[in-house]
């Protein structure tokens, strides 16, 4: 059997200008990066504003497991399937971070015969967007330390600098560091640290900005630190926003690539959903909606994290409204949620499946009742799935009022997900009851409590007096209308990654508060989640290589 990268390298790709032309994009608006990837100019995108929008389809999933679910694979397969049944569909994905690529997961461009290509480029440097985001972030960090070194006219309290440097790699050694050692010429020594690029507020802003003007205004509003009397200091106080925007202006244009079946795909931006808002750029999604009749996008991790932030942050801020939701699951992953060891999940175990289905049921309930959207469950087919397991799953999902389909896009490409595509088209034609999880006017504390109790099944939220005080101060300082971005483990509805299934009655503890004034949301860090991950004992990097002809191997 061919590996994902071997399948991708055998693909017959069309020149990117031909893919763009199929969408009606003129040659003058296509800025190629080689033959098979390009950026679409912002000037052209501005001409599309008065065109009607297509239908937006959100792909989400159950709580992720080591057994795998295949959310990106399903997103790609569904886009190909919609085109296979005669619709005009476009896919919108996030750009992979090098942290997971070289860390635990390997590549992140779909799998099997449902992939976006050129797979190696997309998974590695692509068009340089992450490099630009990293540089803009670290330019701001350098300007802060230089300002302090040059006299500190703004009165930074060096104990209260809120801005970290970033790197697009998993490197636990950089979480907490001391900088500016070596004497007065090197600056003022202070404690600092690195986050991964996808956790940067610059990444969040990049994915929520709707124009260069909006991007620059948001950059200026970033709170980078505080004075000794705790007054906020903004990036615009350092006059940093212009130079930062200069680094990002080309990156802001969405990237166009294609699937193995030559369906158009926008891949742009890449925040994680466990530590950021987990959605691709608003600009890419809005552009796709003007160019296609159906747009398939994904939000990171499960429907409790990525989908909630897609609804309460991305949709709230942009006006986007999905027409249908696809929830991705595998029988093996559900058996893992039912308590099976990951090494055993290929074996039939109806009892474990029955126990683990509660995770899927909670996600269905959230989508239908807390987001007010119709959904179909797409089972990513595996050859070891048994009829008894499938019969149980179909019965339980149907009782919840949702459709369920076994999809075979991994093996068969678009035609393997044709039934899912037809159901999605039918759902898109019917009105829905789309709603947010909380009201904008709710307090920050009540917003977090709504997420925890409605979406996570928690009984309550807690925080120590220091964190409560910080939340109260943000409320009183005029940030109370901001949405909440929860940073927590993706593996459980609770803050304990070991609690599988659908735990209820747990208490969610908020251990840290971060203001993202440029992105216009409040990050509440819960549990032991890290904003700079570490590498595993055997990282994926160990398997990645280049042969003597320059061909990359081992990338998933």
C-alpha positions in Angstrom: 0.0 0.0 0.0 1.3 3.5 -0.9 2.0 6.0 1.8 0.3 9.4 1.8 3.4 11.1 0.4 3.8 8.5 -2.3 0.2 9.0 -3.4 0.7 12.8 -3.4 3.9 12.5 -5.4 2.1 10.5 -8.1 -0.6 13.1 -8.5 -1.3 14.7 -11.9 -1.5 18.4 -10.9 -2.8 21.2 -13.1 -0.9 24.4 -13.3 -2.3 26.8 -10.7 -3.3 29.3 -13.3 -5.7 26.7 -14.7 -7.1 26.0 -11.3 -7.7 29.7 -10.8 -9.2 30.1 -14.2 -11.8 27.4 -13.4 -13.0 29.7 -10.6 -13.1 32.7 -12.9 -10.0 34.3 -11.4 -8.1 36.4 -14.0 -4.4 35.7 -14.7 -3.5 39.2 -13.5 -4.9 38.3 -10.0 -2.8 35.2 -9.6 0.6 35.6 -8.0 2.3 32.2 -8.6 4.8 30.5 -6.3 6.1 28.0 -8.9 3.7 26.0 -11.0 1.3 24.6 -8.4 0.6 27.2 -5.7 -0.2 30.9 -5.8 -1.6 33.8 -3.8 -4.7 35.6 -5.0 -4.3 39.4 -4.9 -6.2 41.4 -2.4 -7.0 44.0 -5.0 -8.9 41.3 -7.0 -10.6 40.0 -3.8 -11.9 43.5 -3.2 -13.8 43.4 -6.5 -15.9 40.4 -5.3 -17.6 42.1 -2.4 -21.0 42.5 -4.2 -21.2 38.9 -5.4 -23.6 36.6 -3.6 -22.2 34.0 -1.1 -22.3 30.3 -1.5 -23.2 27.8 1.2 -20.7 27.3 4.1 -20.2 23.8 5.4 -18.2 23.2 8.6 -16.3 20.0 9.2 -15.6 19.1 12.8 -15.0 15.9 14.8 -15.3 13.9 18.0 -12.6 14.6 20.7 -9.3 13.5 19.1 -7.6 10.3 20.0 -4.3 8.5 19.2 -6.5 6.2 17.0 -7.1 9.0 14.6 -10.3 10.5 13.1 -9.4 12.1 9.7 -11.1 15.5 9.9 -8.8 17.1 7.3 -9.1 14.1 5.1 -12.9 14.3 5.3 -12.8 18.0 4.5 -10.8 17.3 1.3 -12.9 14.3 0.4 -16.1 16.2 0.8 -14.9 19.0 -1.4 -14.0 16.5 -4.1 -17.3 14.7 -3.6 -19.3 17.9 -4.1 -17.5 18.5 -7.3 -17.9 14.8 -8.2 -21.8 15.2 -8.0 -21.7 18.3 -10.2 -21.5 21.2 -7.7 -19.0 24.0 -7.7 -17.1 23.5 -4.4 -14.0 25.0 -2.8 -12.1 23.8 0.2 -10.7 26.1 2.9 -8.1 24.7 5.3 -5.4 25.9 7.7 -1.7 25.8 6.9 0.1 23.1 8.9 2.5 24.1 11.6 6.0 22.7 11.5 5.7 21.8 15.2 3.3 18.8 14.6 4.9 18.1 11.2 8.2 17.3 12.9 6.7 16.3 16.2 3.9 13.8 16.6 1.6 13.8 13.6 3.8 14.1 10.6 2.1 15.8 7.6 -1.3 17.5 7.8 -2.7 17.8 4.3 -5.3 15.1 4.3 -4.5 11.4 3.6 -4.9 8.6 1.2 -6.7 9.7 -2.0 -8.2 12.8 -0.2 -5.2 15.2 -0.1 -4.2 18.7 -1.0 -1.1 19.0 -3.1 1.8 19.8 -3.5 1.8 18.0 -0.2 5.5 18.5 0.7 5.3 22.3 0.1 2.1 22.7 2.1 3.5 20.8 5.0 6.9 22.6 5.0 7.5 26.3 4.2 4.6 26.7 1.7 4.5 30.4 0.7 6.3 31.7 3.8 3.2 33.0 5.7 4.3 31.5 9.0 7.8 33.0 8.6 6.2 36.4 8.1 4.0 36.0 11.2 7.0 34.8 13.2 9.1 37.9 12.1 6.3 40.4 12.8 5.8 38.9 16.2 9.5 39.0 17.1 10.0 42.4 15.6 7.5 43.7 18.2 9.4 41.8 20.9 12.7 43.4 19.8 11.1 46.9 19.7 9.9 46.4 23.3 13.3 45.4 24.6 15.0 48.2 22.6 12.6 50.8 24.0 13.5 49.7 27.5 17.2 49.7 26.7 17.0 53.2 25.2 15.5 54.8 28.3 12.0 53.3 28.7 10.1 56.5 28.0 6.8 54.7 28.1 7.5 53.4 31.6 7.4 49.6 31.0 7.4 47.6 34.2 9.8 44.8 33.1 8.0 42.4 35.4 4.8 43.0 33.5 5.7 42.6 29.8 2.9 40.6 28.2 4.5 39.9 24.8 6.5 36.7 24.1 8.7 35.7 21.2 7.6 32.8 19.0 9.1 30.0 16.9 7.3 27.5 14.6 8.8 24.5 16.2 8.1 22.4 19.3 10.9 23.4 21.7 10.2 22.9 25.4 13.6 24.4 26.4 12.3 27.9 25.3 9.2 28.0 27.4 10.8 29.9 30.2 14.2 31.7 29.6 16.2 34.7 30.8 17.2 37.2 28.1 19.7 40.1 27.8 22.5 38.5 29.9 26.1 39.7 29.3 26.1 43.2 30.6 24.4 46.6 30.0 25.2 46.6 26.2 22.8 43.7 25.8 19.8 45.3 27.4 18.0 44.8 30.7 17.9 41.1 31.9 14.4 39.8 32.4 12.5 36.6 32.4 10.9 35.8 29.0 9.8 32.8 27.0 8.7 31.5 23.6 5.3 30.3 22.3 4.8 28.4 19.1 3.8 30.6 16.2 0.3 29.2 15.9 -0.4 30.5 19.5 0.7 34.0 18.7 -1.8 36.8 18.8 -0.4 37.8 15.4 -1.6 34.5 14.0 -5.1 35.1 15.5 -5.2 38.7 14.1 -3.9 37.5 10.7 -6.8 35.0 10.5 -9.5 37.5 11.6 -8.4 40.6 9.7 -10.4 41.5 6.6 -8.0 44.0 4.9 -4.6 45.5 5.3 -6.2 48.5 7.0 -8.0 46.2 9.5 -4.8 44.2 10.0 -2.8 47.4 10.9 -5.4 48.7 13.2 -5.5 45.4 15.1 -1.7 45.3 15.3 -1.8 48.7 16.9 -4.2 47.6 19.6 -2.1 44.7 20.9 -1.4 45.2 24.6 2.4 44.4 25.0 2.9 45.3 28.6 2.0 47.5 31.6 3.5 50.4 33.6 4.2 50.1 37.3 0.7 51.5 38.0 -0.7 48.8 35.6 -1.7 51.0 32.7 -1.6 49.1 29.4 1.0 49.9 26.8 0.0 49.2 23.2 2.0 48.3 20.1 0.9 51.6 18.6 2.6 53.4 21.5 5.9 51.9 20.1 4.8 52.9 16.6 5.2 49.2 15.7 2.1 48.5 13.7 3.3 49.9 10.3 6.5 47.8 10.2 4.7 44.7 11.4 2.1 45.2 8.6 4.8 45.7 6.1 6.1 42.2 6.9 2.6 40.7 6.6 1.0 42.5 3.7 2.0 39.9 1.1 1.2 37.0 3.4 -2.3 38.3 4.0 -3.3 37.3 0.4 -4.9 33.8 0.5 -3.0 30.8 -0.9 -4.6 28.7 -3.7 -3.7 25.1 -4.3 -5.6 22.0 -5.4 -6.6 18.5 -4.3 -5.5 15.2 -5.9 -8.7 15.5 -8.1 -7.8 19.1 -9.0 -10.5 20.7 -6.8 -9.5 24.3 -5.8 -8.4 24.7 -2.2 -7.6 27.8 -0.2 -5.0 27.1 2.6 -4.4 30.2 4.7 -3.4 30.8 8.4 -3.1 28.1 11.0 -4.0 28.7 14.7 -4.3 25.7 16.9 -7.8 25.1 18.4 -6.5 24.0 21.8 -4.6 27.2 22.4 -6.0 29.6 19.9 -9.2 30.0 17.8 -8.4 27.1 15.4 -9.8 28.5 12.1 -8.4 29.4 8.8 -8.4 33.0 7.7 -11.7 35.0 7.3 -10.3 36.4 4.1 -9.8 33.0 2.5 -13.3 31.8 3.6 -15.0 35.0 2.4 -13.2 34.8 -0.9 -14.1 31.2 -1.4 -17.8 31.9 -0.7 -17.8 34.5 -3.5 -16.2 32.1 -6.0 -18.0 28.8 -5.2 -21.5 27.6 -4.6 -20.3 25.4 -1.7 -17.3 26.0 0.6 -16.1 23.2 2.9 -14.0 24.4 5.8 -12.7 22.7 9.0 -12.1 23.9 12.6 -9.5 22.4 14.7 -10.0 19.3 17.0 -13.5 18.5 18.3 -16.8 20.3 18.2 -16.2 21.5 21.7 -13.1 23.4 20.8 -12.6 24.4 17.2 -16.3 24.4 16.3 -17.2 26.5 19.4 -14.6 29.0 18.5 -15.6 29.0 14.9 -19.1 29.9 16.0 -18.4 32.2 18.9 -15.3 34.0 17.6 -15.0 33.6 13.8 -18.7 33.8 12.9 -19.4 36.4 15.5 -16.7 38.7 14.2 -17.1 38.1 10.5 -20.8 37.6 10.0 -20.1 34.1 8.4 -22.9 31.6 9.0 -22.6 27.9 8.3 -25.5 26.0 6.7 -24.5 22.5 7.7 -22.0 20.6 9.9 -20.2 17.3 9.3 -19.0 15.5 12.4 -16.1 13.1 11.7 -15.5 9.9 13.7 -14.0 6.5 13.3 -15.2 3.4 15.0 -11.7 2.7 16.3 -11.5 6.2 17.9 -14.9 5.7 19.6 -13.7 2.3 21.0 -10.8 4.2 22.4 -13.2 6.6 24.1 -14.9 3.5 25.4 -11.8 2.5 27.3 -9.9 0.2 24.8 -6.1 0.4 24.6 -5.1 2.1 21.4 -3.2 -1.0 20.3 -6.4 -3.1 20.5 -8.9 -0.8 18.7 -8.7 -2.7 15.4 -10.4 -5.6 17.1 -14.2 -5.9 17.2 -15.5 -4.7 20.6 -19.2 -3.7 20.6 -19.2 -3.1 24.3 -16.4 -0.6 24.1 -18.0 1.1 21.1 -21.3 1.4 23.0 -19.5 3.0 25.9 -17.5 5.3 23.7 -20.4 6.5 21.5 -21.3 9.0 24.3 -18.5 11.2 23.1 -20.0 11.4 19.7 -23.5 11.9 21.1 -22.3 14.9 23.2 -20.8 16.5 20.1 -24.0 15.9 18.1 -26.0 17.5 20.9 -23.7 20.5 21.0 -24.0 21.1 17.2 -27.8 20.6 17.1 -28.9 22.2 20.3 -26.1 24.7 21.3 -25.1 25.8 17.8 -28.5 25.3 16.3 -27.2 23.6 13.2 -28.1 20.4 11.3 -25.4 17.8 11.1 -24.4 14.5 9.5 -22.0 12.1 11.0 -19.3 10.9 8.5 -17.7 7.7 9.6 -14.2 7.5 8.2 -14.2 3.9 7.0 -11.6 1.4 8.1 -11.3 -2.1 6.7 -11.5 -3.7 10.2 -14.9 -2.0 11.0 -17.5 -4.8 11.5 -21.1 -4.9 10.6 -22.2 -5.3 14.3 -20.3 -2.2 15.2 -21.7 -0.3 12.2 -25.3 -1.4 13.1 -24.9 -0.2 16.7 -23.4 3.2 15.6 -26.1 3.8 13.0 -28.9 3.0 15.6 -27.5 5.3 18.3 -26.8 8.3 15.9 -30.2 8.0 14.2 -31.9 8.1 17.6 -30.2 11.5 18.1 -31.9 12.8 15.0 -28.8 13.0 12.9 -27.9 11.3 9.6 -24.9 9.0 9.5 -22.9 7.8 6.5 -19.9 5.5 6.1 -17.5 7.4 3.8 -14.7 5.9 1.8 -12.9 8.9 0.5 -9.5 7.9 2.0 -9.5 4.9 -0.4 -11.7 6.1 -3.2 -11.4 9.9 -3.3 -14.4 12.1 -4.0 -16.7 9.3 -5.2 -16.2 7.6 -1.8 -17.9 10.6 -0.1 -20.7 11.2 -2.7 -23.4 10.2 -0.3 -22.1 12.6 2.4 -22.0 15.3 -0.2 -25.6 14.8 -1.3 -26.8 14.9 2.3 -24.9 18.1 2.9 -26.5 19.7 -0.2 -29.9 18.7 1.1 -29.2 20.2 4.6 -27.9 23.5 3.0 -31.3 24.0 1.4 -33.2 24.0 4.6 -33.3 26.9 7.2 -31.5 26.3 10.5 -31.5 27.8 14.0 -27.9 29.1 14.1 -27.0 30.6 17.5 -24.1 31.5 19.7 -23.3 29.8 22.9 -23.5 33.0 24.9 -24.5 36.6 24.3 -22.0 39.4 23.7 -23.5 41.3 26.7 -22.8 38.5 29.1 -19.9 39.1 31.5 -16.6 37.3 30.8 -17.1 35.0 33.8 -20.6 34.1 32.6 -19.4 33.5 29.0 -16.8 31.0 30.3 -19.4 29.4 32.5 -21.8 29.0 29.6 -19.1 27.2 27.5 -18.1 25.0 30.4 -21.6 23.9 31.4 -23.3 23.8 28.0 -20.5 22.5 25.9 -18.1 20.6 28.2 -20.8 19.2 30.5 -19.1 20.7 33.6 -21.0 21.6 36.8 -19.1 24.9 37.4 -15.9 26.9 36.8 -13.4 28.0 39.4 -10.3 30.3 39.6 -8.1 31.5 42.4 -8.5 35.1 43.7 -5.7 36.4 41.5 -7.3 35.1 38.3 -10.7 36.3 39.4 -9.3 39.7 40.0 -7.7 39.8 36.5 -11.0 38.8 34.8 -12.9 41.4 36.9 -10.3 44.1 35.9 -10.6 43.2 32.2 -14.4 43.4 32.5 -14.2 46.9 34.1 -11.6 48.1 31.6 -14.0 47.8 28.7 -13.1 44.3 27.4 -16.2 42.6 28.7 -17.9 42.4 25.3 -15.0 40.3 23.9 -15.6 36.6 23.2 -13.8 33.9 25.1 -11.0 31.7 23.6 -10.5 28.7 25.8 -7.1 27.1 25.9 -7.4 23.6 27.2 -6.6 20.0 26.3 -8.3 18.7 23.1 -8.5 15.1 24.3 -11.3 15.5 26.8 -14.4 17.6 27.5 -12.7 18.1 30.9 -9.3 19.6 31.6 -7.9 16.1 32.3 -6.7 14.5 29.0 -7.1 11.1 30.5 -10.9 11.5 31.0 -12.3 9.9 27.8 -15.9 9.6 26.6 -18.2 12.3 27.9 -17.4 13.2 31.5 -20.0 15.3 33.3 -20.1 17.2 36.6 -16.4 18.1 36.5 -15.2 21.6 37.4 -13.1 23.6 35.0 -10.4 25.6 36.6 -9.1 28.8 35.0 -5.4 29.1 35.8 -4.4 32.0 33.6 -5.9 35.0 31.7 -4.5 36.6 28.6 -5.8 39.7 26.9 -5.7 39.5 23.1 -6.8 43.1 22.4 -5.8 43.1 18.7 -7.6 39.8 18.0 -10.4 41.1 20.2 -10.9 38.1 22.5 -9.9 36.9 26.0 -7.8 33.8 26.3 -8.6 31.7 29.4 -6.0 29.0 30.0 -7.5 25.9 31.7 -5.7 22.9 33.0 -2.1 22.1 32.1 -2.2 23.1 28.4 1.1 24.4 27.0 1.5 27.2 24.5 4.9 25.9 23.5 4.7 22.1 23.0 7.6 19.7 23.3 8.7 17.0 21.0 7.8 13.3 21.7 10.4 10.6 22.5 10.5 9.6 18.8 9.5 12.7 16.8 8.2 12.5 13.2 11.4 14.3 12.2 13.3 11.1 12.6 11.4 9.6 9.6 11.7 12.6 7.3 14.6 12.6 4.8 15.6 13.7 1.3 17.0 11.3 -1.3 19.9 12.0 -3.6 17.6 13.5 -6.2 16.1 16.0 -3.8 12.8 14.0 -3.3 11.4 14.2 0.2 10.4 10.9 1.9 8.9 9.9 5.2 6.6 12.9 5.5 3.5 10.9 6.7 
